[in-house]
Amino acid sequence: MSPQNTKPHEAPWMIYGANGYTGELIAREAVRRGQKPTLAGRSQVKVQALADELGLEAIGFSLDDANEAARQIKGMAVVLNCAGPFSATAEPMMNACIKAKAHYLDITGEIEVFELAQSLDAHARSAGIVICPGVGFDVIPTDCVAAALKSALPDATHLSLGFDSRSGFSPGTAKTSVEGLAQGGKVRRDGEIVTVPLAYEVRKIDFGDGEKDAMTIPWGDVSTAYYSTGIPNIDVFIPGSPGMIKGARRANYIRPLLGFQFVQKLIKARIAKTVKGPDEETRAKMPTYVWGEASNARGDKKTARIKTANGYSLTITGSLAVIEHLFETRPEGGAYTPSKLVGPELVTRLPESGELQISE
């Protein structure tokens, strides 16, 4: 029986970056469900303590050598990459998974990683594996909303997505955000991703918890929603206080400085010392409101809303749902978005998700 045909708790799979905030949460939930992933990271010492506690195997290897990484993951059915920033880890791990013929998943929200995945579609097809980044809060809810809106308005030409979340940042997410600031805002126009100022557009949006001022951000859906829907014009919003929006716009003036490696290192070192992810009690009190709006050339509009668990809790259950889907089905190899791989209903099946409602 091949790994792809075994039951989730029987098949060999790996969490890389299991010593990180989100990787550890996923590992603990996987074990609670009776699964036994192999825990991995750059340093075996850092994952060994968690592995010992959970009764799991641990291995350590870097991603500097794709051939060595492929050797380490050989025999795994799936690798879930939780080691951010994914700008550094996604490409070597994707290549290693192609060599080892293991499905690749991650929990990124980075536009460049999603674009990279699509560029490897032919290689993934040849290897017979799935490459599907973004199987966490980035971008399951918004991707499913995008797909649902495309179904409701098939000739849509413009798509706006957004979410109101108060989960706070884990260290990895905070470090990724610093990298994103240096690259500026991103939107998709006429099918192409273009760079725009931070907080490029500001508008009032009711995400599901009352109308709020909101600003554009360079979120992963600028990439993924295009591959999920084919809609050529896409932007993504989050709510922001007047001070937050002003701060984002002021950051446009210092953005060139953020591109210097030594500045990035200083900020990331500070984050590592000061930023801690939210605890379980905090996460339980913080639902997320997800919103989307599609329009066509005639001016017809459809609006979608759904209330979900907080971002970190959804990342735990969402990533495990996609892993289970890979074991229960036999998708063709290639690059996928979550809604293309599992279906737009994925978000509604996750714990604490409400109904996905679409209105005129």
C-alpha positions, 0 to 999 in steps of 0.5 A: 500500500503506497503512502498516498493510499494509507489512512492519515494516522498511518501514513508517514508525513512530516512537519518541518519547523515543528519547533515554531509557534504554529508548527508546535500547535499543529503537532499537538493537535495531530497527536490528539487526533491519533496521528504521528507526524515526524517532527523536523527542523533545521536543528534536531535539538530544538524539535527533540524535546517536543518529539519526546513529549509527544512520543514522535520521531524527530530529525534535523536537517537544513535546506541548504542542499536540496539533494540532502533534504530530499534524502531526509524526506524520502518516503514521506507522503506529505511535508507540511512546511511551518518554517518561516519566513517562507521566502527562505524555506519554500523554494528549497523544500518544494524542490526537495519534495519534487525530488522525493515525490512527496506532497508539499504544503505550507502555511505561508501568506507570501505572494512570492511563494504562491507565484513560485508554486505556480511556476513549478506546476509542470514539475509537480505534475511530472513528479505526481505530487501536489504543491499547495502553499497557504493551507492555513489562515493564509489563505483558506478563508479568503480563497474559499470566499473568492471561489464562492464569489466567482461561482455567484458572479461568473463574469466578475472582473474585480474582486476585493477580499478582506478580513477583520482579525485580532489574533495578534502575531506569532514571531514568524508572522511578525518577521514575515510582515517586516519583509513584506513592508520592505516590498511595498503594497501589492494589487493585481491589475489586468492579470498582473501583480503591481507594486503600489504604496502601502495603504494604497486604497482606503474605504469603509467595509463591514467585514461582518462586525460593523463598518470600519475604515480599511486599507489595502495590504499585500496579502497572498490572495493577490496571487492565489485568488487569480489562480482560483477564479481567473478574475484579473483585478484583485485587492485585499483589505484589513481594518485599520484605525486612523493612526494605523493607516497614517503609520502605514502611509508614513512607512512608504517614506522609509520603505527603502531603508527596510530593504537593507539586510542589516535593518531586517536583521535588527528588527527580526532580532528584536521580534525574536526577543519580544513577540510571543504568539497568543495563548489558547485562551486568547485565541478562543476569544478572537473570531475572524470576520472574512469578507469579499466583494465581486463586481462585473463590467455592468456594475453588478455586485455580490458580497460574501461574509463568513465568521471563522475561528481566529487565524491560528486556530484555523491554521491548525484545523485547516492544514490538518484538513488538507492533509487528510484530504490528500490521504483520502483522495488521489489528486493529480499532481500540480500546483494548487490553491486550497479551494482548487484542491479541496473545494470552496466549502473547505472553510465552512467545514472547519470548527467555529466556521459559520455559514458562508453568506452571499448577498447582492 
